[in-house]
């Protein structure tokens, strides 16, 4: 009889503890979700530097460098000499 009373009391205490924790967890989760949604709706905007004038143009594309001799799977192509 005493064991049953202690088990039921422990179960009720555990249920009360879980209910108290569940509300806190749900409230924190809702606040995080709403905060994230507001951050997505109001993204900061940078207007840039305005008119840069005529001196601002695209540069020429750089030439690719030589393939490193230590690069993986790099073997030089040797073509047989052709006799004409």
N, C-alpha and C positions, 0 to 999 in steps of 0.2 A: 504494500500500500504506500509506504513512504517513497519507494523507488519510483512508483507511478506519479506521485505528486511532484517529486523533484524533476522528473523527465518532462512533465507537462509544463511546469514553471520555467524550465530551461528553454523549452520550445517557444513559449510565449515571449520570453525575454529576447530570444534570437529573432523572432518575427518582428518585434518592436524595433530592434536594432537595425534590421534590414530595411524596414519601412522608412526609418529616419535617414539612413544612408541613401536610399533610392531617390528620395526627394531632392537631396543635395546634389547627387550626381545628375539627375535630370535637369535641374535648374542650371548647373554649370555647363552642361552640354548645350542646352538651348541658348544660353548667353554666348557661347563660343560660335555656334552656328550663325546666330543673328549678327554677331560682330563681323564674322567672315563675309557674310552677304553684304553688309554695309560697306566694308572695305572694297569689295568688288564693284559696287555701284558707284562709289565715289573715288575712283582712281585719280591720283594727282596727275596733272597735265603740265608738261614743260613746253612753253610756246616757242622755244628755240632762240636763236640769236638775231632773228629778223633778216633784213636784206643784207647780204654779204657783199654786194657790189659785183663789178665785172671781173675782179681778180680771183674769184672763186670758181675754179673749173676742175674737171676730172683730170687725174693724173694718168699717164700712160701705164698700161699693165706691165708689171715687172716680168722679166725673163725668168723662166724656171732654172734653178741651179742644177749642177751636175748631180747624177745619182751617186750617192755615197758608196764607196767600194765595200763598206762594211754592211750595207743594207741587205736584208734577208731576200733570198730568192733572186738575187741580181747576178746574172751571168752575162758577160759580153757576147755579142753575136759575132761568130766568126764565119765569114762567107768564103766558100772555096774560090780560089783564083781561077778566073775564066781565061782560057787561051783562045785568042782570036786568030 
